[in-house]
């Protein structure tokens, strides 16, 4: 079958697009997305490659025999998994599914989604039987936005399949494009679970540091100094406090929380970690408010500058950024809030051009994201844009002259 692979990638975001380019080096590949403008843009920039087609025409999917799904899996306003994108993609594939076709999911889900949610849809749409006529697999994405050293090809890929034979086919398929190699999980559910656990572990560790930071703030002990001392022990894990947003750490835990609660077990530690990390923006807002009040400044007349808006450093991704929570909270207090972020390429009412070249003065400056560009600014630069004495709240510990550091 290998010589006849025809691959269709459903969803051309930060996961699907690198897959499309990589697989097209070896196989005839179709990259499908419903965003017409995205398809036009990709086709206008695409180098000549007869093996790769970008399209929004569903009929271009009919010749594929391997489908890879890389669509968003967000949560709703109540932090309940939203599988609507996954459902739509699966229904679409079901219309074209044929005997011996393989459907591989890369979207982050809770254990069981592939076989308990997606497979029935595929069967219903295609009138084919799972593991008799068609097969499935799961290979969780591990793309790290903004990290140029950890590309798709340089990260070990977990794979899985619905039968031993298909699991091996899928593992060999990914081995074609993954230089770092693959790891074949024992089942689809194990592969699904491994993805959410990777990010939950980080979420919990960061929550611990955030709780310690808030605790030591009350005790007037610098958490950064505590971490420096503690990490001299060989087995200390060097996590830092900070804002936890994005599409992985800030979202994935809710998928496992949902499934666990559905099964009758309340995952208290995971749930508490989410609450702690979600509280950090309010902690920053309260800190800024208290400083203003201590300086006898009116909240509704103060100017606040926030450095950075994306959910992580050196990355233009703003999905689920917790900086927005800080902006909204400060505006609710009546503050005038400006945002400066040289990395992102979006339109936001609060975004301003480089304030270090302007005339506006600020009561408080909040360093929220550690973009490398921000390392160039000195205390003199900050003094120049401060109204009176510099008040610099440093969430990321970028500067050694900060007024306060998380």
Secondary structure, DSSP 8 states (H G I E B T S, - for coil): -GGG-EEEEE--STTHHHHHHHHTTTSEEEEE-S-HHHHHHHHHH--S-TTEEEE--GGGGTT-SEEEE-----B-TTS-B--HHHHHHHHHHHTT--TT-EEEE-S---TTIIIIIIHHHHHHHH---BTTTBEEEE------TT-SSS-GGGS-EEE-BSSHHHHHHHHHHHHTT-TT-EEE-SSHHHHHHHHHHHHHHHHHHHHHHHHHHHHHHHTT--HHHHHHHHTTSTT----------TTTTTTHHHHHHHHHHHHT---HHHHHHHHHHHHHHHHHHHHHHHHHHHTT--GGG-EEEEE--SSSTT----TT-THHHHHHHHHHTT-EEEEE-SS-----TTB-S-GGGS---BSEEEE-S--GGGGG--HHHHHHTBSSS--EEESS---TT-SEE-
